[in-house]
Amino acid sequence: MARIREFDIDRALDRAMDLFWRKGYAETSLQDLLKELSIGSGSFYAAFGSKEQLYIQALDRYTSLQGRDLETALDGTPGIRPAVHGVLSALIEADLADPARGCLVVSAATQCGGRPQAADRAGTAIRQVESFLAGALERARARGEISAEKDPRELARFLTTFIQGLRVVGGARMGREFMEDALSTAMRALD
């Protein structure tokens, strides 16, 4: 008779995501994961397969949560400029509050190049950000909020790249003035 799993997979996944987020993939050991999840190695392997498979699931979870938050922020704020400014300001505040935490996608993109599945997931997450921004910018252009001459896809790619750079700069502890000056310049791209 099969043993009943004695832990909540979703809760375990959230805890693993947080651990990978804080420490990075390479610095997170199997022992760290077992301790954080309060499970034995048999349960770990039965539920997740391997550290790398768990990392991929954590990236997927992170991407889903961040994507939902971005979509809500872009659709829930009237006007593209306040929406984009709000998203970028929130990232700055998060990085100032906890510069060591950074972004799990940036971490995957910069630290997991030798792990094709993780690199693919990071690319997918970045494309998702681009897609949400492009959709919001296209709707803003249709409403006349940005010039008809502006290409929403190009703007989305610039802002997506800016977001990833902002997360790196936040982790480098460049400070509020540096980040807010960069934000002001990025916002002018919408003019």
N, C-alpha and C positions, 0 to 999 in steps of 0.2 A: 504494500500500500504506500502510495506517495505521501511524503511529508508535506503538511500545509505550511506555506510560507508564513513566517511569523513577523514580518515587517511590511510596512507600507512602501511599495515601490516608488510612488510619486514623491513621497516625503524623502526617501533615500536619494532619489535623483536630485531633488532640490538641494539636499545637503552636500552631495558630491559636486554639483554645479558650483555651489558657494566655495567649496574647498579648492577646486580647480581655478576658480576665479581669483581667489586670494593668493594661491601658491604657484599657479601655472602647472602645465602638464608634467614637465620634466621633474619639477621639485615635489610633486605629489607622489608619494610611494603607495604601494599596495597596503602597507601597514597603516599609513595615514587614512586611507579610505576605509579600511576595516574598522579602525577606531572611530572615525567620524560617523560611520553608518551603524555602528554597534552591531555588526554581524560577523560571522565566521567566514573563513575563506570558502568553504563549501557553498554556503548560501550566496556569497558574492558571485562565484563563478556560475552557479545555477541561474541567478537572476540577470547578470550582466555580461557574462562570457569572459571579459578581460578588462583591464584598465583602459585600453584604447577604445573598446566598444562602449564602455561607460562614458568616456570622454565625449564620444560622438553623440551619445544620447543627451549628455549635458549641454553640448553645443546646440543641438536641436531645440532643447527646452529653452535655453537662453535666447536663441533666435526667435522662437515663437513669442516669448514674453516681450522682448524688446520690440519686435515687429508690431505686436498688438498695441503697445504703448505709443509707438511712433504714429501708427495709423490713427489712433484716437486723438492724439495731439494735433495732427494735421487736419483732421476732419472736424474736430471739436472746437477749434478756435476760429472765429470769424476773421477773415483776412489772411492772406498768405504771409505777409511780413510779420504780424504778431505770432503766427503759428510757427514759422521757421525760427524766429528770434526766441520764442519760448522753448523750443526743442534744444537749440544750441545753448541757451542760458542754463537749462536744466543739466546738460552735460558738464558745463563748466562748474556749476555748483557741486555736482556729484564728485567731480575730480578734485575740487578744492577741499571738500569734506573728507575724502578718503583717496588720496593720490595713489596709494599702493594698489588699490583695487582695479582701477582701469577698466578695460573692456575685454571680455572673454574672446570676442571675435578678433580684435587686434592681437591679442596674445596667441590665438591659434594661427593667425596669418604670419606672425613674425617668429614664432617658436616651434611650429610644427610643420615646417616645409618638407621634412623628410617623411611625413605621414600624409600620404595623398588624400585619404578620406577626410582628415581634419582640414587640410588646405582647401579641399573641395567645399566643405561645409562653410568655411570662412568666406569663400567666394560667393556661395549661394546667399549667405547672410548679407554681404555687401550689395549684391544685386537686388535683394529684397528692399533694402534701404533706398537704393536708387529708384526702384519701381514705385515705392510709396511717394517719394519726393516728386518724381516725374508726373505721377497722376495728380497730385495736389497742385503742382505748378501748371499743368495743362488746364485744370479747372480754373485756376486763377487767371490764366491768360484769356480764357473764354469769357471770364467776367470783367476783363479789362483791368485787372489789378497789376499786371505786368505787361510790358510792351509786346505787341504782336510780333515784333522782330526777334524777341528772345526765344530761343529754342529750349523748351522745358526739359528735354532729355540732357542737353549739354549742361544746363543749370543744375539738374539733379546729379549729374556726374561730378560736377565741381563741388557741390555741397556734400555729397557722399565722401569724396576724398577729403574735404575739409573736416568732416566729422571724425574720420579715422585719424587724421593728423592731430586734431584737437585732443583726442583721447591719448595719443602718444605724448603730446606736450603736457597734458595734465599729469601724466605719470612722471614726467621729468620735473615736476614741481616748479614750473616757470612762473607761477603766481597769477593773481587776478588781473593785474594791469596788462600783462602780456596777452593773456587769453581774451580779455575784453577788447583790446585793440584789434586783435585778429578777428573777433566777432564783428566789430564795426565795419571792417573792410569787407568781410564776407557778405554782410547784409547789403552792401552797395552793389553787389552783383545782381540784385533784384531790381535795381533802379533802371 
